[in-house]
Amino acid sequence: MGKYFGTDGFRGKANVELTAHHAYEVGRFLGWYYGRGGERARIVVGKDTRRSSYMLEYAISAGMAASGADVYLLHVTTTPSVSYVTRTDGFDCGVMISASHNPYYDNGIKLMNREGEKMDEGTIRLVEDYLDGNLSVDGQALPKLPFATGEGIGSIVDHTAGRNRYMGYLISLAVYSFRGKRIALDCANGSAWSIAPNVFRSLGADVHVINDRPDGLNINLDAGSTHIDGLKQYVKDHGCDAGFAFDGDADRCLAVDENGNLVDGDQIMYLYGLYMKERGKLLTNTVVTTVMSNFGLYKALDAAGIDYVKTAVGDKYVYEDMVKNGRRLGGEQSGHIIFSKYARTGDGILTALKVMEVMMAKKETLSRLAEPVTIYPQVLINVRVKDKKTAQDDPAVQAAVQAVADELGDTGRILVRESGTEPLVRVMVEAPEKGLCQALAQGVVDVILAQGHGAE
């Protein structure tokens, strides 16, 4: 991770860690960088529904145009839609203004290459060097970039047609009508608020929508994939066949079965991986997971004869493994699921469509499809710290972690890692009993705080 950009872009409190000036300067760099060969750069920009997204969208677009780039605005849309439009419309790069599942007061800038993939680290380092006034390209120091003038100044235009094409693409991937199915959608008052319901209605579903009234301040507020209890209750109360919850930028999806029970990313990977294997579509017979996936997933995959690999946490790392090794399915427990045949990033709406495909193809309820995965109790405690690396490297903390690992042996595990987007150390314990998980995780957290690493 760099000074500004983490595993999922440049993220922080709007106008504190991430200011309008930052956005303008990132735009200045991108407009210049992709136009330096003589061709005018073409860049597409999307945003989520948080209030500061408008400010950052205008700032980054102004910077791009000032450097001579033509900017195409998708307006409020999803991260995967920006990825799709970038690669299918021939843009030089794509930008999404979003802090994903974070509260409204945070925001972020996600950068994508011309293939709709997360930007490579080399280009990210150049962006950071420019922000710090240390940019050097081909041995030439460039503390300041030239402004475009006259007819060289870029334009900023509406490109909602691209968002509509993305919706059409999603609809085209469905192989079954959803007619007769009652489906609940929790749009998190975010990017999916209009796209997801329209896609499901177009496919014939009886759609019930909650949290689809964004006001700039309520994105992810007691809603969406990080607050799924509301959807679970709604599905039970209204007799829905399934429910799907998205996060702020709709690159995640978690499901709820007809009984109101959570079907998480691990269970989704299992049921779709098995469906692919049964049809001979699971290339390399491998599902790509992260170190946060549950024991229960691995036991179910073993029983089904499906192999798996584990990457670091982050859909970026999952996707890198998939591309390198030609794998078709991967993702995270949190609901970032990547179907590499169809998308370059996690796509919450696509994930929901794929779960529905399995239900329709097998004529089974979602609860039956997810049943083979027995989820082991898991406790995750986030500790806000002054310095993530210092906290993890503390010998007392490491000793506490090792003591838990020794106690659990092969009946569970402990994982301590830093957040890629926030000043947090995450302590996760998995064990046969929830109470044991809580006690062991809290014990490590207590050591972190006792050593003075905690932050307000």
C-alpha positions in Angstrom: 0.0 0.0 0.0 1.1 3.5 -0.7 0.8 6.8 1.2 -2.6 7.7 -0.3 -3.8 4.6 -2.1 -4.7 1.4 -0.2 -6.0 -2.0 -1.5 -9.1 -0.3 -2.8 -8.2 3.2 -3.9 -7.5 6.5 -2.2 -9.9 6.5 0.7 -10.5 8.7 3.8 -12.8 11.3 5.4 -14.0 13.7 2.7 -12.2 17.0 2.9 -10.0 15.7 5.7 -7.8 12.9 4.4 -9.3 13.1 0.9 -10.0 16.7 -0.2 -11.3 18.3 -3.4 -7.8 19.5 -4.1 -6.5 15.9 -4.0 -9.2 14.9 -6.5 -8.3 17.8 -8.8 -4.7 16.9 -8.7 -5.4 13.2 -9.4 -7.5 14.4 -12.3 -4.6 16.6 -13.5 -2.2 13.7 -13.5 -4.6 11.2 -15.3 -5.5 13.7 -18.0 -1.8 14.4 -18.7 -0.6 10.8 -18.3 -3.0 9.3 -20.7 -2.7 12.1 -23.2 1.1 12.5 -23.2 1.5 10.4 -26.3 -0.3 13.1 -28.4 -3.8 11.6 -28.4 -6.4 13.3 -26.3 -7.2 11.1 -23.3 -10.7 9.7 -22.8 -11.7 9.0 -19.2 -15.0 7.7 -17.8 -16.1 8.7 -14.3 -18.8 7.3 -12.0 -19.9 8.1 -8.4 -22.0 6.7 -5.6 -24.7 8.6 -3.7 -22.8 10.2 -0.8 -23.0 14.0 -0.7 -19.2 14.5 -1.1 -19.2 12.3 -4.3 -20.5 15.3 -6.3 -17.8 17.6 -5.1 -15.1 15.0 -5.8 -16.6 14.2 -9.2 -16.5 17.8 -10.3 -13.0 18.4 -8.9 -11.4 15.4 -10.6 -13.2 16.1 -13.9 -12.0 19.7 -13.8 -8.5 18.5 -13.3 -8.7 16.0 -16.2 -10.2 18.6 -18.6 -7.5 21.1 -17.5 -4.9 18.6 -18.6 -6.6 18.2 -22.0 -8.7 15.0 -21.4 -12.3 14.4 -22.5 -14.3 13.3 -19.5 -17.5 11.1 -19.7 -19.8 11.1 -16.7 -21.8 8.1 -15.8 -23.2 10.0 -12.8 -24.6 7.8 -10.0 -23.6 4.2 -10.9 -21.9 1.1 -9.6 -18.2 0.3 -9.5 -18.6 -2.7 -11.8 -20.5 -0.6 -14.3 -17.5 1.7 -14.6 -15.3 -1.3 -15.1 -17.6 -2.6 -17.8 -17.9 0.7 -19.7 -14.2 1.4 -19.5 -13.2 -1.8 -21.2 -16.1 -2.0 -23.7 -16.1 1.7 -24.8 -12.4 2.0 -25.3 -11.6 4.4 -22.5 -8.0 5.0 -21.4 -9.0 4.6 -17.8 -12.0 4.6 -15.5 -12.6 6.4 -12.1 -15.2 5.6 -9.5 -15.9 8.0 -6.7 -16.9 5.9 -3.7 -15.9 4.6 -0.3 -17.8 1.4 -0.9 -19.3 0.1 2.4 -17.9 3.0 4.6 -20.1 5.7 6.2 -21.3 8.7 4.2 -18.6 11.0 5.6 -15.8 8.9 4.0 -15.1 8.8 0.3 -12.6 7.4 -2.1 -11.2 7.4 -5.6 -10.9 4.0 -7.3 -8.8 3.9 -10.5 -9.1 1.3 -13.3 -7.0 0.6 -16.3 -8.3 0.4 -19.9 -9.3 -3.3 -19.3 -11.6 -2.3 -16.4 -9.2 -3.9 -13.9 -7.8 -2.2 -10.8 -4.9 0.2 -11.7 -1.4 -1.3 -11.6 0.9 -0.4 -8.7 3.4 1.4 -11.0 0.8 3.9 -12.2 -0.5 4.4 -8.7 3.1 5.2 -7.5 3.3 7.8 -10.2 0.0 9.4 -9.0 1.3 9.5 -5.5 4.7 10.9 -6.6 2.8 13.7 -8.3 0.7 14.4 -5.3 3.8 14.8 -3.3 5.6 17.0 -5.9 8.1 14.2 -6.7 7.0 13.1 -10.1 9.8 11.9 -12.4 9.0 10.3 -15.8 11.8 9.1 -18.1 14.4 10.7 -16.0 12.7 14.1 -16.1 11.4 15.8 -13.0 7.9 17.1 -13.4 6.8 18.8 -10.2 4.2 20.7 -12.2 2.2 19.6 -15.2 1.3 21.8 -18.2 -2.2 23.1 -18.6 -4.1 22.6 -21.8 -5.0 25.8 -23.6 -7.2 26.8 -26.4 -8.8 23.9 -28.3 -6.6 21.6 -26.3 -8.8 22.0 -23.2 -10.8 18.9 -22.6 -14.6 18.6 -22.5 -16.9 17.1 -19.9 -20.0 15.3 -21.2 -22.9 13.1 -20.1 -22.5 9.4 -20.7 -25.5 7.9 -19.1 -25.9 5.7 -22.2 -22.9 3.7 -21.0 -24.7 3.0 -17.7 -27.8 1.9 -19.6 -25.7 -0.4 -21.8 -24.3 -2.0 -18.6 -27.8 -2.7 -17.4 -28.6 -4.3 -20.8 -25.5 -6.4 -20.5 -26.6 -7.8 -17.1 -30.0 -8.6 -18.4 -28.5 -10.4 -21.4 -26.5 -12.7 -19.1 -29.7 -14.1 -17.5 -30.7 -17.5 -18.9 -34.0 -17.8 -17.1 -37.0 -15.7 -16.5 -37.6 -14.9 -12.8 -41.3 -14.7 -13.3 -43.2 -16.0 -10.2 -40.3 -15.3 -7.9 -40.6 -12.8 -5.0 -37.2 -11.1 -4.6 -36.2 -8.6 -2.0 -33.4 -6.1 -2.7 -31.6 -4.0 -0.2 -29.9 -1.2 -2.2 -28.1 0.3 0.8 -29.2 3.8 -0.3 -26.3 3.6 -2.7 -25.3 3.0 -6.3 -27.7 0.1 -6.9 -30.8 2.0 -5.9 -32.2 2.2 -9.4 -30.1 -0.2 -11.4 -30.7 -3.4 -9.5 -34.6 -3.1 -9.3 -34.8 -2.3 -13.0 -32.7 -5.3 -13.9 -34.7 -7.7 -11.8 -38.0 -6.3 -13.0 -36.9 -6.6 -16.6 -36.4 -10.3 -15.9 -39.9 -10.8 -14.6 -39.3 -10.9 -10.8 -41.8 -9.6 -8.3 -39.4 -7.1 -6.8 -39.5 -5.7 -3.3 -37.0 -3.0 -2.6 -35.8 -1.4 0.7 -33.2 1.3 1.3 -33.6 2.9 -2.2 -34.0 6.5 -1.1 -30.5 8.0 -1.0 -30.2 11.5 0.4 -26.5 11.9 0.5 -26.2 11.0 4.1 -27.8 7.6 4.5 -25.6 5.4 2.3 -24.9 2.2 4.2 -26.7 3.6 7.2 -28.3 0.5 8.9 -28.7 -0.8 5.4 -27.1 -3.1 2.8 -24.6 -5.9 3.0 -23.0 -4.7 6.2 -26.3 -4.3 8.1 -28.3 -7.3 6.8 -30.7 -7.9 9.6 -33.3 -5.6 8.1 -33.4 -7.6 4.9 -33.5 -10.9 6.8 -36.6 -9.7 8.6 -38.2 -8.3 5.4 -37.8 -11.6 3.5 -39.5 -13.5 6.4 -42.3 -11.0 6.8 -43.1 -10.8 3.1 -42.7 -14.4 2.1 -39.9 -13.7 -0.4 -38.0 -16.5 -2.2 -34.7 -14.8 -1.7 -33.2 -11.4 -0.8 -30.0 -9.7 -2.0 -28.1 -6.9 -0.2 -25.6 -4.7 -1.8 -23.1 -2.2 -0.4 -22.6 1.4 -1.3 -21.0 0.9 -4.7 -22.7 -2.5 -5.4 -19.5 -4.5 -5.9 -20.6 -6.7 -3.0 -23.6 -8.9 -2.6 -24.9 -11.1 0.3 -28.0 -13.2 0.1 -30.8 -14.2 2.4 -32.7 -17.4 1.9 -36.4 -17.9 2.1 -36.2 -18.5 5.8 -34.5 -15.3 6.5 -31.0 -16.8 7.0 -27.8 -15.2 5.8 -26.1 -16.8 2.7 -22.7 -15.2 2.7 -19.9 -15.0 0.1 -18.4 -18.3 1.1 -21.8 -20.1 0.6 -22.4 -18.3 -2.7 -19.0 -19.5 -4.0 -19.8 -23.0 -2.9 -23.2 -23.2 -4.6 -22.1 -21.6 -7.8 -18.8 -23.5 -7.8 -20.6 -26.8 -7.5 -23.0 -25.7 -10.3 -20.1 -24.9 -12.6 -18.4 -28.2 -11.8 -21.5 -30.2 -12.6 -21.6 -28.6 -16.0 -17.9 -28.9 -16.7 -17.4 -25.1 -16.5 -15.2 -24.8 -13.5 -11.8 -24.4 -15.2 -8.9 -25.8 -13.2 -11.5 -27.2 -10.8 -10.5 -24.5 -8.4 -12.2 -21.7 -6.4 -10.1 -18.8 -5.3 -10.8 -17.7 -1.7 -9.1 -15.4 0.8 -7.6 -16.2 4.2 -10.9 -14.9 5.7 -13.0 -17.7 4.2 -14.7 -20.1 6.7 -13.6 -23.6 7.6 -17.0 -24.7 6.6 -16.5 -23.7 3.0 -13.3 -25.7 2.7 -14.9 -28.8 4.2 -17.8 -28.5 1.7 -15.5 -28.0 -1.2 -13.5 -31.0 -0.2 -16.6 -33.1 -0.1 -17.6 -31.9 -3.5 -14.1 -32.6 -4.9 -13.4 -29.0 -5.7 -9.9 -27.6 -5.1 -9.3 -24.1 -3.6 -6.5 -21.6 -3.0 -6.2 -18.8 -0.5 -5.0 -15.3 -1.2 -4.6 -12.2 0.9 -7.8 -10.3 1.8 -9.0 -8.1 -1.1 -10.7 -8.8 -4.3 -7.7 -7.3 -6.0 -5.6 -10.3 -4.9 -8.4 -12.8 -5.8 -8.6 -11.4 -9.3 -4.8 -11.4 -9.8 -4.7 -15.1 -9.0 -7.6 -15.8 -11.3 -6.0 -14.1 -14.2 -2.6 -15.7 -13.6 -4.0 -19.2 -13.3 -7.0 -19.1 -15.6 -9.6 -19.5 -12.9 -13.2 -18.6 -13.3 -14.6 -18.2 -9.8 -13.3 -16.5 -6.7 -14.2 -14.1 -4.0 -14.6 -13.1 -0.4 -16.8 -14.0 2.5 -17.9 -10.4 2.5 -19.7 -10.8 -0.8 -17.0 -9.7 -3.3 -17.6 -12.4 -5.9 -15.7 -12.4 -9.2 -17.0 -14.3 -12.3 -14.0 -13.7 -14.5 -15.8 -14.8 -17.7 -18.2 -11.8 -17.3 -16.5 -9.2 -15.2 -13.1 -7.8 -14.1 -14.2 -6.9 -10.6 -16.7 -8.0 -7.9 -20.2 -7.2 -9.1 -23.0 -7.4 -6.6 -25.9 -7.4 -9.1 -24.2 -10.0 -11.3 -23.7 -12.1 -8.2 -27.4 -11.9 -7.4 -28.3 -12.9 -10.9 -25.9 -15.9 -10.8 -27.4 -17.1 -7.5 -30.9 -16.9 -9.1 -29.6 -18.9 -12.1 -28.6 -21.8 -9.8 -32.0 -21.6 -8.0 -33.9 -21.7 -11.3 -31.7 -24.3 -13.0 -31.9 -26.8 -10.1 -35.4 -25.8 -9.0 -34.2 -25.7 -5.4 -34.6 -23.2 -2.6 -31.7 -21.1 -1.7 -31.5 -22.7 1.8 -31.1 -26.2 0.2 -28.4 -25.0 -2.1 -26.4 -23.5 0.7 -27.1 -26.3 3.2 -23.8 -28.3 2.6 -21.7 -25.4 4.0 -21.7 -25.5 7.8 -20.4 -22.1 8.9 -18.1 -22.3 11.9 -18.6 -19.6 14.5 -16.4 -16.6 13.8 -15.7 -13.4 15.6 -14.1 -10.4 14.0 -13.1 -7.4 16.2 -11.8 -4.2 14.5 -9.4 -2.2 16.6 -8.7 1.4 15.7 -5.0 1.9 16.1 -2.4 4.6 15.8 -0.1 2.6 13.5 -1.2 -0.7 12.0 2.3 -2.2 11.4 3.6 -1.2 14.8 0.6 -2.8 16.6 1.0 -6.0 14.7 4.8 -6.2 15.2 4.6 -5.7 18.9 6.2 -8.8 20.6 3.5 -8.9 23.3 0.8 -8.9 20.6 2.5 -11.6 18.6 2.9 -13.7 21.8 -0.9 -13.3 22.5 -1.7 -14.4 19.0 0.6 -17.4 19.2 -1.0 -18.4 22.5 -4.4 -18.5 20.9 -3.2 -20.5 17.9 -1.6 -23.0 20.2 -4.8 -23.3 22.2 -7.0 -23.9 19.2 -4.7 -26.3 17.4 -6.5 -27.9 14.4 -10.0 -27.1 15.8 -9.9 -23.4 14.8 -7.7 -20.5 13.8 -6.8 -16.9 14.6 -6.0 -14.3 11.9 -4.7 -10.8 12.7 -4.4 -8.4 9.8 -4.5 -4.8 9.0 -7.3 -3.1 7.0 -6.4 -2.0 3.6 -8.7 1.0 3.7 -9.0 2.2 7.4 -6.6 2.6 10.4 -7.8 -0.7 11.8 -6.2 -4.0 12.9 -8.7 -6.8 12.5 -8.6 -9.7 14.9 -10.5 -12.8 13.7 -11.0 -16.1 15.6 -12.8 -19.2 14.3 -13.6 -22.0 16.7 -16.3 -24.6 17.4 -18.1 -22.3 19.9 -19.1 -18.6 19.5 -18.3 -17.9 23.2 -14.8 -19.3 22.8 -14.2 -17.2 19.7 -15.3 -14.0 21.5 -13.1 -14.7 24.5 -10.0 -15.5 22.6 -10.4 -12.6 20.1 -11.1 -10.1 23.0 -8.0 -11.3 24.8 -5.8 -10.3 21.9 -7.6 -7.0 21.5 -7.0 -6.3 25.2 -3.3 -6.8 24.7 -3.2 -4.4 21.7 -4.9 -1.7 23.8 -2.8 -2.4 26.9 0.3 -1.9 24.9 -0.9 1.6 24.0 -1.7 1.1 20.3 -5.3 2.1 20.5 -6.5 5.3 18.8 -9.6 7.4 19.3 
